[in-house]
Every structure is written in structure tokens, then in C-alpha cells.
Amino acid sequence: MRNLSEVRMIIQGALEGKPEKVKNYALALANKLEKEGDKKSGKQILQILERTQSQRLQPMDISSRILPVDSESRLPLIESRVFTEEESFLILDGPTMEIINEFIDLSRHSDLLIREDIAIPRSLLLYGLPGTGKTQAARYISWKLSLPLITARMDSLVSSFLGSTSKNIRTLFDFVDNLPCILFLDEFDAIAKLRDDTNELGELKRVVNSLLQNIDSLKGRIPIIAATNHEHLLDSAVWRRFDYKIKIPLPKEIERCYLLKHFLSPVITEENQVELLSILTKGFSGSDIFTLCNRIKTKKILGKISEIDEKIIFDLYMEFLRSGVHNNEEDVSATRIEIIRQLYKNHSKEFPQRRLAEIFGCSLGKMSKLLKEEST
């Protein structure tokens, strides 16, 4: 077939959702047809291009595109999801939420900023301990901007064939280029490690170079969010590519209260029970709190506990610590009385001896004696 090369590239550009690529190869085909003497066909193609010239070129919907895969394993390189408000629930401290909402607001008004020739800060790096809400923040931003979240699958992206990893990165960025979406690079350190790491092979260092080039190639056209639990492993040049860098902290007591009320509703509504749990879960991540709340709700729904009081709350908390789900070894090894003594020592106003005796399930006299033993 004559002109198969141009036709193939036009089809590929259409499937990839790249209108500029379609336009350029259609123009090349029109010129080639005219040179070959088929001026009528060339003119028809030019007329189509002229009719669409004044229209804003729109990228294709994700659902109409072929998802990219690793060339060796054939596993998908991405996952695409649209989240509901409930799935996007996010509670972080005030300053952190303020920066995230600023990032959202700038992305919302990107068209206005572009018209004023203002560089758009559209890249965000989230880092911190596991379970603090980095992935949830990406979901929240996706929901607020009404854009699908394209999550890179690191298990497929980082190929066992090292040379394929850079190729996969290029394929990923080519796919999202000019697409209405948010690109989310979770476990970012897997592809953005320090290039001076003597333990890494040269090919892995070239992967970082490829990543930097592809981030630059987007030029702020779509929002990029990256997340890592190991920010110390990131190459310094990678840090510089991000306009916003936010450390997601462990939730403070006020955030823990909000999380507990949300996750435990409607099983627990008593303020004193939420207050107890918010103090006991100091040092917990948002993920830890969700897991604890889910365990409490499950036991209540399955009828393994009936009326929930503070003693039952405390017992379930201790059971959770012993399960090994929570990563704080200091808490796991603590005894019931040690935790009670800490409550009295740090929160004696909220937890007087009588309340502690009820929580611990003993008489007021015995609680008084146990607390005195600590002070001697």
C-alpha cells in the first residue's frame, strides 16, 4: 500500500490521543500526494485540516485508548481510576492541607495562568512515613480536580530487563502527554534513586536521566504527583523537578479525633470514647487508625462485642497492639498498667483515678495502689 508509513503514523497518533501528531502526519501525507500528482486527495486532506485549525485540539478520553504495557511481561504499566468523595476522604494538619489546596487551586486555573504567560507549578512530591496519607492525598487531588488518577505500576515499570525500564518510562509519559489526567508515581524511589549510589548499576543511573527528561518534556501540561517513604534515596536533581515538596506528618490529636469519628461512625459516637482512643493512638499513622477502627467495627457488626464502653475500647486497643499490625515496637511491648500509668501521668485531668479504674476493670483502691507503685 502506498503511503502506508504516513497512514500508520496518523492511526497511531489518533489511538495515542495526540492530535498534533495526527495533524503533522496528515499534512505530510497531503504534501506527498500532491507531489505524486494526486492533487485532489491532497487538497481534501488540507481542507479537513483547515476546518479544524480554529478548533481547540482535544485529547482523547482514556477509555478510548490502548493502555501501555511492558514489552517483555505484557503487564499493564498503569492503573486508571476515578474516585468518589467517600474514597477521597482526607484529614491532614492545617498547614499541609493549605498547601495541597493551593496546588489544586493553581491547577484549576491553569488555562488563565497560561494565557498570562505564567509558569504553572503542577508537580508535587509527597514524602513521609508509611500510612500517613500520601496516596490518599493523590486521590483527594484527583477528586477535587475531577480528573482520573493514572497510577504508574512500579512492579511493571521497573522491568527485570534493565534496558526496558527507560523504554517503559518513555511509553508511560507518551501515554499521559496531553491527556486530561493526573500522573501519580507511587513508591517513587524505585526509579528516582541517587545517581551516585555506588551499589547501583550504570543502567539504573540512566533510568534516572530518562525520568528527568520525561518530566521536563511534559512542561507542566498535566499535574504530576510523586510519593515516597524514603525521601533520602532520591537524587537531588529529582527534588529540583518538583514545585511543591510536602512532608506528610503523623496525625496530631485533633486530626486523630476527626479520623476516629469518620472511621467509627456510626458504631461509636460517644465523645469520651473517641477522646480515649485519640490519646491512646498517639504515634499511629492514618492507616493504623483505619485498621484499628475497622477491627472495632467488624467485631461490633459480627456481634462479638455488644455494648461498647471505655473498658472494651481499651481491651480492643491492647488486642490491636498485640496483633503486630502496628509498627511501634515500644507500644507493642507496653503492658496494660504501663499504658494506664502514662494516661494518668500525662492526662490526669481527663483521666482521674476513678475513670482509669473503670477502664482497667478494677476497684478504685487497687487503681490508686497501682499508680502509687509507679511514683515510688
MINUNU-381801 format. One record per residue: x, y, z of N, C-alpha, C, O in turn. Coordinates in steps of 0.02 Angstrom, whole numbers, plus 32768, in hexadecimal, padded with zeros to 4 digits. Atoms other than C-alpha are relative to their C-alpha. Example, Ala and Ser with C-alpha at 12.3 -4.5 7.8 and 13.67 -1.06 7.14 Angstrom:
// MINUNU-381801
802D7FC5800082677F1F8186802D803C80008061803B80217FD67FC57FFD82AC7FCB81657FD9803780257FF2806E802D
END
This chain:
// MINUNU-381801
802B7FC48000800080008000802C803E8000805B804480287FDB7FC28002804280AB7FCF7FF2802C803D7FBB802B805980067FD17FC88060812B80597FEB7FDE80427FCE7FFD806E801280257FC4804980A380DC8021801E803F8002801F80747FDC7FE47FC680CB80F5814D7FD9803A801F7FD1803C805C80257FC67FE680688198815C7FBD7FEB801E7FA880058052804180187FE77FC2813D817180087FDF80447FE07FEA80727FF380237FC2800B80D081F9800C803280397FF3802980717FF17FCE7FCC804E816982587FC3802980137FBB803C804C803F7FDC7FF17FA681C382497FD47FD6802E7FB87FF0805E8029802D7FD67F4C812B8292801E7FFB80467FF97FFD80777FDF80057FC07FCC811B831C7FF5803F802A7FE7803B8066800C7FC17FDC7FBB81D383497FBA8006801A7FAE801F805080467FFE7FEB7EFE81C283507FF47FD3803C7FD27FE6806B800880307FC97F06812883C180228018803F800B800A80777FDB7FE77FC67F84817E84327FE28041801A7FF7805B804D80207FC27FEA7F158218843E802D803D7FF6802B806C801E7FD27FC9800D7F99828C83F27FEC80247FC0800380137F89801A7FDD803B7F3F8304837D803780237FD7803280267F9A7FCA7FDE80247FE08362835180247FCF7FD280377FE07F9A7FDF80348029802E82C083137FD47FEF7FC37FEE7FE87F8C802F800D80377F92829C82AA800480377FCC8008802B7F907FFF7FC6802D7F96834B8261804180027FD6803E800D7F9A7FC07FFC802380508347823580077FCB7FCA801F7FD97F937FF980358032804A829F81DD7FCA80047FCA7FD67FEF7F9180327FF480337FA882CB8184801880357FCE800D802F7F927FE57FCC802B7FFC8368814280387FE37FD3803C7FF37F977FCB8020802780938300810B7FE27FD57FC97FFB7FD47F908021802A8032801E828780B27FE2802A7FC87FE680177F8D801E7FD580327FC38315805A8035801A7FD0802B801A7F937FC97FE7802A8067835F801A801C7FC97FD3802B7FD67F997FE58038802680A382B47FE27FD17FED7FC67FE87FDF7F8F803180108034800282917F82800280337FC77FFD80217F8C7FFD7FCC8034800F83387F27803E7FF77FD5803A7FFF7F987FC3800B802580C383137EF67FFA7FC47FD1801A7FC17F9C8009803B8028808C826A7EB47FCC800A7FC87FBF7FDD7FA080317FF28034800882BE7E477FB87FF980157F8B800A7FEE804580087FE87F6E82967EB17FEC803F80267FE3803E8063800D7FC07FE07F46834D7ED17FBA800380217FB180258053804480007FE47E8C832B7EF17FFF7FE580477FE2800380747FFF801F7FBD7EAD82B67F858027802C803280138034806B7FD97FD57FD57F3483297FC97FD9803D80167FDE8052805080287FC57FF07EBE83BF7FC17FC97FEF80327FBB8017805F803480157FD17E34835F801B801A7FFB80487FFA800F80777FE280067FBE7EA9833780AB800F8045801D8004805080597FF07FBC7FE97EE183EE80B57FC0802580157FC2804B804580407FE07FEE7E2A842780BA7FE87FE980447FCE8010806C8013801B7FBD7E0883B3814E802A8021803680118034806B7FD37FE07FCF7EA083FA81A77FEE8048800C7FF18060804480127FB97FFA7E6A84AD81847FC0800980297FBA8038805080407FFB7FDB7DBA848D81C8800A7FF6804B7FE7801480737FF4800E7FB97E00844D826C8035802D801E8043802A805A7FC97FD77FE87E8C84CD82777FEA80318037800E803C806880187FCE7FD07E22854C82D77FE47FE0803F7FD880028071801B80237FC67DDF84C8834D80387FEB802E806E7FD980187FCE80167FCF7E3D849F83EC80067FB47FFC7FD47F9180017FF6804880057E8A83F383DA7FF67FE0804480167FF38075801080207FC17E4583828461801E7FBA8002801A7F957FD17FE580437FFB7E9B82E684A17FC77FCD80067F8F7FDE8019803180357FFB7E408241849B7FF47FEB8047801F7FF380728010801B7FBF7DE981F68531802A7FC2800D803B7F9D7FDF7FD580397FEE7E4F817485907FE07FBE7FEB80037F907FD48022803F800E7DCB80EE857480067FEC7FB77FFD7FB17FA67FFB801080487DE580FA84B780477FF17FEB80557FE67FB07FBA800A80117EA080DF84C180197FBC801780017F9F80487FE180407FEE7F08804184C58032800D80388061803480307FD47FF47FC67F5D8038857080457FE47FF2804B7FAE7FD47FBC8017800D801B8029856A80127FC3802B7FFB7FBC80647FEA803C7FDC806D7F84859D804B7FF97FFA806B80157FCD7FB980118004811C7F4685C1800B7FD17FC57FE77FA17FBC7FF58026803E81647F01851F80147FB8800D80097F8D7FE27FEA80447FF181AA7E6685757FCA7FD780237FB77FA1800C803180267FD981297E3285F77FB880087FE77F8D7FE07FF680437FEE801880927E8385A07FD2801580397F958018802F80287FE77FC880587EBF864B7FF3804A7FF6801D806E7FDA80107FB8800980007F69864D802F802C80298042801B80607FD47FD17FDE806D7FFD867B7FDA8031802D7FF98052805780277FCF7FD97FDF806286C77FBF7FE280197FA87FAD80028045800B7FEB7F3C805B87257FDD80437FFD7FF88076801380267FC280057EB780DE87027FC07FFA80287F9A7FCB8020803C80027FD67E30810887817FE48046800A80098077800C80237FC37FEC7DB0818E87A67FE27FF280457FC27FBE804F8013800D7FBB7D8A81A088607FC3802880157FB780607FFD803A7FDE7FE47CEC81CD88BE8017802C803B8050802880507FF07FD57FC67CE5824C894B80127FD7803D80407FE880627FF3802B7FC67CDF81C289CE80457FE07FFA806A7FDC802B7FBF8020800A7D77816B8983803A803280068073801E80117FCC7FCC80007DD58211898180058025804280288058804780007FDF7FBE7DB8823E8A398048800A801780707FDB80177FBC7FF07FEC7E5582958A797FFF802F803C7FDE8063803B7FF77FD57FC67E8282DC8B23804B8006800E806C7FD5801F7FBA7FF17FEF7F2E832D8B398000804180297FCD8062802F7FFC7FC37FD87F6C83BB8BA67FF4803E7FD47FFC803A7F9780147FC380247F3A846D8B75803380187FCD802180237F937FCF7FE780317FDE84A88B2580097FD37FC480117FEB7F8C7FF8802F80377FEE840A8ABC7FC480037FD17FCC80047F94803C7FFB802A7F3984148A7F7FFF80427FD97FE780447FA17FFE7FBE80217F5484CC8A55802B7FFD7FC1801880187F8D7FD48005803A7FE584A389E07FE17FD47FCA7FE47FE57F8F8020802C80317F888413898E7FC780237FDD7FBF801C7FA080387FDC801F7EEF84818971801980387FD27FF880497FA17FE17FCE802C7F608508892780157FE07FBE800B7FFC7F887FEC8025803C7FA6848788AE7FC27FF17FD47FC57FF77F97803E800E80237EF38457887F7FE5803F7FDD7FD1803D7FA3801A7FC1801B7EBF850D8866802780177FC3800A802F7F937FD77FEC80387F52853287F37FF27FD47FC37FF17FEC7F8A800F802D80377F2B8498878B7FBC800F7FE17FB280097FA580447FEF80187E7484CC877E8002803C7FD17FDC803F7FA07FFD7FC280277EA685748736803C80007FD0805680357FBF7FC58005802B7F31853486C67FF680257FBE802580447FA5800C7FDF80407EDE85778627800B804C80068029806B7FD97FF77FB87FF57EDA8628866E804A80118008806180437FEB7FB97FF47FF67F8F861D86A580277FFA7FBF805680217FB37FDE800980417FC685DE85FA7FF5803D7FD4802380547FB3800F7FC5802A7F6F867085A48029803C8016803B80677FEE7FD87FC97FE67FCF86E78615804B7FF17FFE8073801680197FBA801480098071868C85E980237FF68044805C800A804D7FE5800F7FBE808B8653869E800F7FB680047FE57F8C7FF37FED80477FF880E985B286C17FD37FE180357FCA7FFD806B802F80207FD380728538871480247FCD802B80427F9E80117FE380337FD480B184DA87AD7FD27FC480057FA07FC68029802E8039800480648430878A80207FBF801480087F8980037FE0803E7FE980DC83B487DA80058001804C80178034806A800480047FB880CC8379888D80217FC0801880127F8980007FDE803A7FE2813D830688F37FE87FF980487FEF80268070801880107FBC80F182B5898E802F7FCD801F803F7F9A80007FD480307FDF8162825F8A0B7FEF7FFE804B7FD1802B8067800F800A7FB98157821C8ABC7FFC7FB6801080087F8B7FE6800480457FE9813D817E8B217FC87FDB7FDB7F997FF97FC180368028802080D480EE8ADA7FBD800C80237FBA8013806080437FFD7FE4801980FE8AF17FE8804480177FB38049803680137FBE7FE7801581B98B127FCE80247FD37FB080567FE880347FE2802A7FA481E28A7E8018801B7FBD7FF680447F9F7FE57FE780408011820089E57FD47FEA7FC57FC180137F9B802B801980367FAB819189717FBA801E80067F9B802F7FD480427FE37FF67F0B81D389BE7FFE80497FEA7FCC80617FCF7FFC7FBA80187F448286899A7FFB80037FB47FDA802F7F998004800280497F5B825788E37FB87FF37FEA7FA080117FBA8047800E80107EA9821088E07FD6803F800C7FA9804E7FE480267FC37FEF7E6782AF8933800980347FC97FD880537FB37FF27FCF80357EBC831E88B17FDC7FEC7FBF7FC080167F9C8021801A803B7E7982AF88257FB5800F80037F9880247FD180487FF47FF87DC782BD88697FF0804A7FFB7FC0805D7FD9800E7FB880007DD0837988858007801E7FBA7FE4804D7FA97FF67FE680437E10839687D47FD57FDD7FCB7FD67FEF7F90802B8027802E7D948319878880297FE37FC780137FE47F8D7FD5801E80317E2382C3872E80117FB8801580197FAB80507FEC80447FEE7E4C8209872580487FFE80198072802580037FBD80087FE57EE481D3878880227FC67FDB800C7F8C7FE17FD9803380247F618176871A803A7FED802D806A801380357FCC80177FD27FCC8111879380307FD17FDD801C7F9E7FC17FCD802B801F806F80C98752800A7FC2802A80147FC780677FF5803F7FDD808280128780804B7FF0800080677FDB7FCE7FB880077FFD8135800787BD80177FB77FF4804F7FAC7FDC7FEC8046800B81357F4887B780077FF07FB6802C7FC37FA37FFA80098048811E7F5486FA803180317FE1805580217FB27FD67FCB801C81787FF786DA804A7FEF800680717FF77FD67FBA80137FF5821C7FBB872680087FB87FE97FFA7F89800E7FFB8041801F823F7F2A86B2803D7FDA801880707FF8802B7FC5802A7FEF82B27E9886DB803580077FCA80707FFA7FD67FD17FF1803683007EC38633800F804B80057FE780747FF07FF37FBB7FED83577F6486677FF680317FC77FDD80687FD180077FD38039835A7FAE85B87FB880117FF27FAA80457FD380477FF4800E829C7FA185B27FE28034802F7FAE8050801F801D7FD27FD082808010864A7FFD80477FE47FC980677FE980017FBE801F82B280B185F07FCB80037FC97FA980367FC18033800380368245807B855E7FBA8004801E7F8F8026800280417FFF7FDF81B3805D85D47FEF804680197FB6805C8014800B7FBB7FE881C9810B861F7FEC802D7FC67FBE80557FCD80127FD8803B81C4815985727FB97FF07FE97F92801C7FD8804380158015812A80F385467FCB801E802E7F9680358017802F7FE57FCF80D4812B85E77FF4804B7FF47FBB80617FF180077FB8800880F781E485CC7FE280127FBC7FBD80437FB680207FF5804180C881D985137FB47FF680067F8D80197FE6804780107FF98021818E85487FDA803A80217FA4804C800B80247FCC7FDA7FF3821885C4800880457FE17FE380737FF37FF47FBE801E803682A885597FC080197FDF7FA27FF87FB4803C7FDF801C7FA5831E85317FBF7FDC80127F8C7FE77FF2803C80247FEB7F2A82AA858A7FE48021803E800A8034806B801D7FE27FC47EAE82F2860980037FCF803B7FD67FA580437FF680307FC97EEF829686A38033801C8031804F805280267FC97FF37FD17F64829A8738802D7FC37FFF80157F8B80067FD080387FFF8001822F872F801A7FF880478034802780657FEB800E7FBB802881DD87D680377FCC8000802D7F937FE97FC6802D7FFD80D3818F87F2800A7FEC8049802E800D806E7FFA80197FBB80C3812C889480407FD78005805B7FBF7FD37FC080237FF5815C80D988E38036801C7FD2805A7FF77FB07FD87FDB803081BD815B8883804B7FF08003806E7FF37FD07FB8800F7FF88267812B88C980167FC47FD680517FBB7FCA7FEE803B8029825F808B8860802080147FBE80467FEE7FA17FE47FEB8040828B80F187C5802580438005803F805B7FD27FE27FBD7FFA82D38194880C8039800080328044803280557FCB80057FCE836781588874803C802C7FEF804580417FB67FC37FD98009840881B8888D802C7FE17FCA80387FA57FC87FD780198036847581AB87F380487FF38016806F7FD37FF27FBD800E7FE8851381A8885D80037FC5803080357FBA80528002803D7FD684DD810A88B9802E7FCC7FE180217FB27FAB7FCD802F801B8573809788A37FE57FB97FFA80037F907FD8801C8044800385047FFE88BA7FD57FF67FC27FC17FBE7FB2802C8005803A849E8025881E80287FF87FBF805F80127FB97FE08009804184C97FF0876D7FF6803E7FD57FCA80677FE080047FC6802C84E7806E86E37FBD80077FDE7FA5803E7FD480417FFE80228445803E868D7FCA801F802C7F9F8044801480317FE47FD283E0806987288009804C80077FD9807080117FF47FB87FFE84338114872B7FE580227FC27FCD805B7FC4801C7FE5803E83FF812E86777FB3800480047F94802C7FE280497FFE7FF5834D810986AF7FEC8044801E7FBA8062800B800E7FBF7FE1835381A6871C800580387FCD7FDA80647FCB7FF97FCE80358391820D86897FC280007FD37FA980357FC0803C8006802A830081CB86217FC4801E80237F9B8040800480387FE57FD9828681F686AC8001804C80007FCD806B7FF67FFA7FB77FFE82C782A986B97FED801E7FBD7FC880507FBA800F7FE6804382BC82C385FD7FB57FFD7FF27F99802B7FD480488007800D8209828385F87FD6802E802B7FA38047801480247FCF7FD681D182EF868B800580457FDF7FD4806A7FDC7FF77FBF8021821B838686317FD680057FC17FBE803B7FB080247FFF804081C48354858F7FB7801380087F98802E7FD980477FF07FF58117836A85DC7FF5804C80067FC080657FF580027FB67FFB813D842386017FC1801980217FA4804B800B803A7FE97FDA80AF8432867D7FBD7FF67FE07F8C80127FF68040800A8022802983F686057FCE7FD9802A7F927FE48025802E80257FD37FE2837C868480207FFE8046805D8002804C7FE480047FBC7FF58370874280247FBD800A800C7F887FF57FDB803C7FEE807882F4877F80067FFE804C801B802F806B7FF8800A7FB8807482AF8830802D7FC3800A80217F8E7FEC7FD480387FEE80FF824188757FFD7FF6804B7FF5802680718001800F7FB8810381EA891E80367FCE801180447FA07FEB7FCC802D7FE9818C8194898080027FFD804C7FF5802E806E7FF280087FB881AE814E8A2E804A8009800F805E800B80497FB77FFF7FF88269815E8A10801D803C7FDA804280347FAA7FEB7FC380248289821289DD804C80087FFE806780297FD17FB77FFB7FFE834282018A0D80217FDC7FC5805B7FE77FB67FE4802580398359818C89787FFB80267FBE801A80127F8D800D7FDD803F8320820B88F6803D80297FEA8060804780127FCA7FD8801E839D825B88817FEF804B80087FB5805E8004800B7FB87FF583B5831788A07FDF80227FC47FB780507FCC801E7FE4803D8388833E87EB7FB57FF17FFD7F8E80187FE2804780127FFE82E382E488057FDA8031802E7FA38048801D801F7FD07FD282BB8354889A7FF280427FDD7FBD80607FE780067FBF802082D683EE882F7FC880017FCB7FB180377FB9803480028033825583B487AF7FBA800E801D7F8B80187FF780437FF97FE281C683C9882C7FF78046801D8020805F804480107FBC7FE881758472884D7FEC7FFF804A7FFF802C8070801580077FBA8127843788F1801E7FC1801D801E7F8C7FFD7FE5803A7FDC817983C4896F7FE1800180467FEE802F806D802680007FC2810C83938A02800F7FC2802980087F8A80117FF780387FD2813983278A967FBD7FF480227FA280218043804080117FE0809B82CE8AD1800F7FE58046802D7FAF804C7FEF80157FBC80A782C28B8F7FCE7FCD801C7F997FC27FFF803080297FDB805782488C087FC8802D801A7FD58067802B80377FD57FE97FAC82878C3D80078013804A80177FEA807480027FE87FBA7FA482F28CDA7FBD7FED801E7F927FD07FFD803C80177FDD7F1C82DA8D5C7FC080187FDF7F8F7FF27FDA803E7FE6801F7E9D834A8D057FF07FDB7FBF7FB67FCE7FB0800C8026803E7EB682EF8C5F7FEB7FB980107FC17F9B7FED801380457FEC7EAB82478CB87FB77FFE80147F947FCD800680477FFE7FED7E03827B8D007FD380007FC27FA27FDC7FBF80277FFD803E7DC082A78C5380007FBC7FDD7FCC7FA57FC67FFB804180217E0082038C0B7FD77FCB80257FB37FA58005802580317FD87DB7819C8C9A7FB580087FF87F907FD77FF180487FF380077D0C81EF8C8C7FE87FE97FBB7FB27FCD7FB48013801380447D0A81D18BD180007FB47FF77FD07F987FDD7FF98048800B7D46811C8BD37FD37FD7802E7FBF7F9F801B802780287FD07CE080E58C6C7FB5800F7FFB7F8D7FEA801980477FF180077C3A81368C3C7FDE7FC77FD97FF97FB07FA780277FEA7FC67BB580FD8C6480097FD3803D7FE27FD8806D7FF680307FC97BFA80758CD88010802380417FF6801180767FED7FDA7FC57C4780F18D517FF4804A7FF4800D80667FC3800E7FB980047C0681A08D6C800F802580418010806280437FF37FE27FBF7C2E81BD8E24804280267FFF8076800B7FEB7FC47FD580017CAA824D8E3880377FE5802E80727FE9801D7FCD80197FD17D0081FD8ECE80257FC47FE480617FBB7FF27FDF803A801F7D24815E8E6B803080167FC880677FFB7FC17FD57FE480337D6A81C28DD9803D802180208075801C80077FCA7FDF7FDD7DD182288E5380347FCE801980707FD980137FD280347FE77E1B818B8EA1802A7FE47FC680677FDE7FCC7FDC801D80397E4881418DF8803180327FE28067801E7FCC7FD47FCE801E7E9281E58DB980408007802780758015800A7FC47FFC7FD67F0B81E78E4C80287FC07FFA80657FC17FF67FDD804080057F33812E8E4280247FF77FBD80577FD57FBA7FE3800B80427F5A81398D88803680347FEE8046803C7FB37FC87FD2800D7FE381BC8D9A80397FD87FDF804D7FA37FF77FCB80238024806C818C8D1E7FE67FD17FCA800E7FB47FA5801E802980347FF2812C8CAF7FFD80287FBF7FF580657FBF800C7FE180417FEA81508BF57FB57FFD7FF17F907FDB80148046800380147F44816E8B9F7FEC7FBA7FED7FB37FA57FFA800E804580137F4F80BE8B597FF77FD4803E7FCB7FA9803F800780267FC27F6980768C097FBC800C80207F9A7FDE803780417FEE7FE27ED080D48C477FC77FE07FD97F977FC77FF78034802080297E6780958BB57FFC7FB580107FC57F9A8017800080487FF37E9D7FE18BD87FE27FF080447FBB7FC1804B801D80097FBD7E747FF08C927FB5800A7FFF7F8F7FE1801A80487FF280037DCA803E8C6E7FDB7FCA7FDB7FA47FB67FEE8020803580287DA27FBA8BEC7FF87FC1802A7FC67F9E80258003803B7FD57DC97F328C6C7FC8800880347FA37FD9804280357FF37FCE7D577F838CEE7FBB7FF97FDF7F8E7FD97FFC8041800380227CC87F988C717FEE7FB87FED7FB57FA47FF3800D804680147CDB7EE58C337FE87FD7803B7FB77FB18035801580267FC47CCF7E9D8CE37FBA801480167F947FE9802C80427FE97FEC7C367F088D077FCB7FE47FD07F977FCC7FE68031801680327BDD7EDA8C657FF57FB480047FBD7F9C7FFB800680497FFB7C027E208C7B7FE67FE880437FDF7FAC804F801D80127FBF7BBE7E268D2C80327FE58032801D7FC780647FCE80187FD07C637DFB8D828006802E803C8020801A807080067FD27FC87C4B7E948DEF7FBA801F7FFC7FA1802B7FC580437FE480007BA47EDD8E248004804B800E801080737FE17FFA7FBA7FED7BA57F818E8480498014800280727FF180207FBB7FE880017C437FE48E668009803580367FE9806980367FEE7FCF7FCD7C8A803A8EFF804C800B7FFE806E7FEF7FD47FB87FEF80017D36807E8F29802C7FC4800F80647FBF7FF47FD8803C7FF17D737FD98F7180087FD57FC1803E7FBC7FB37FFD8028803D7D477F7D8ED1802D80237FCC805480027FAA7FD57FDA802E7D9980088E6B80497FF3801180727FE77FE57FBB800A7FEA7E387FF58ED380167FB87FF1804F7FAD7FDA7FEF8047800D7E347F368EC4800D7FF47FB5803C7FD17FA37FF7800880497E207F408E06804080227FE98062800A7FBC7FC17FDD80107EAF7FBD8DFE803B7FD48012806A7FCE7FEB7FC9802B7FEB7F207F478E6080067FC37FD2803D7FAD7FC080018039802E7EEC7EB68DF0801F80147FBD80437FEC7F9F7FE47FE7803F7F187F1F8D59804C8006800480707FF37FD67FB77FFB7FF77FC67F448D9E80217FBC7FFD80567FB47FDD7FE180437FFE7FE77E8D8DBD7FFC7FDC7FBC80207FAB7FB18008802280417FB07E5F8D0C803C800A7FD380457FE67FA27FC57FF4802880517EA78CC77FF3802B7FC3802080357F9A80107FD7803A7FF67F138C47802180458006803A80607FD57FE27FBE7FF480357FB48C97804C7FF7800480647FC780227FB88009800680EE7FD18C788029801C803980658013803C7FDB7FE27FC9811C802E8D1880107FCA80347FE47FB7805B7FED80367FD3817E7FAB8D7A7FF9801380497FEB7FE9807380067FE87FBC817B80168E167FB97FF6801A7FAF7FDF8052804680097FED80BD80138E197FEF7FB680077FCC7FA2803580108047800180B47F598DF080187FDE80417FF57FB2805B7FE480217FC581217F2A8E857FE4801D80417FF080018077801A7FE17FC480C57F9D8EFF7FC97FD4801F7FA17FB67FFC803480257FDC80597F4A8F847FC3802C800B7FC680698002803D7FDA7FF37FA87F7D8FAF800A803580357FF4806E802D7FF87FD07FC87FDA7FCF9052803180387FEC8028807180027FD17FCB8017806B802C8FFE7FDB80357FD87FE980717FDE80267FD080297FF2807B8F837FD08028802C7FC880648022802B7FDE7FD27F7880A4900F802780358027800F806E80307FD77FD07FDB800480F890718013803C7FD5801680747FEE7FF07FC9802D8034815F8FD97FC3802E7FF67FCA806B7FF3803D7FD880047F7F81978FC77FF9802E803C7FEA8069803580077FD97FC27F7D81D0907C803680368005802A806E801B7FC87FD17FFC8027822290717FF8803C7FD2800580747FE580047FCB8033800482868FD37FBC80207FF97FB580567FDD80457FE780097F46829C8FDC7FD77FF5803F7F9F7FDB803B8023800E7FC17F15829590937FBE802680067F8F800F8026803F7FDA7FFD7E90831B907B7FC97FDB7FDA7F917FD67FF28032802480297E3882B98FF07FF57FB9801A7FBF7F9D8011800480457FE97E5D8210904180127FFB804A80497FE5805C7FF580097FB87E4C821790FF7FFF7FB680137FEE7F8C7FE97FF880467FEA7E65817891647FBF7FD87FF87FC17F9D7FE58040802580057DAB814B91657FF37FE97FB87FDE7FB07FAC800A801180467DA1815090A780317FCA7FEA801F7F9D7FC47FCE803280127E4280EC90977FEE7FBB801D7FFB7F877FFE801480407FE07DFF806891107FCA7FDE7FD67FCA7FA17FCE8035801B802B7D65805290A0801E7FE47FBF800A7FAF7FA87FE08017803E7DD38044900580277FC0800B80257F927FE27FD580397FF17E497FC990577FD87FC5801A7FEF7F8C8017802B80357FE77DB97F6690A480147FEA804680177FAE80547FEE80117FBC7DED7F6F915A7FE28034802F7FC280648019801B7FD27FCF7DBD7FC691FB802980408003806280427FEC7FDD7FC07FF97DEB807A9220803D7FF8802E8071801680227FC8800A7FD17E58803F92B2803B7FDF7FDD80747FF37FE77FCA802380237EBB7FC892448022802D7FCE8060802B7FC77FE27FD1802F7ED4804E91C0802C8032802480638042800C7FD87FD17FD97F1180C8924380427FE180158076800280137FC380247FEB7F8D8046928180307FF67FC5806C7FFF7FCC7FD6800B803B7FCB801F91D0802380407FEA805D803F7FD67FE37FC180137FE780D691AC80358018803280668038801E7FCE7FEE7FCD804480F2925080407FD87FF880777FF180047FC4802B800B80B880619228802D801F7FCA806A80187FCD7FDA7FE0803680ED80C0918B8027803C801B805F804980057FE17FC37FE78115815E91ED80377FF48033805F802080417FCD800F7FCD81818107927080407FE77FE080707FD88003
END
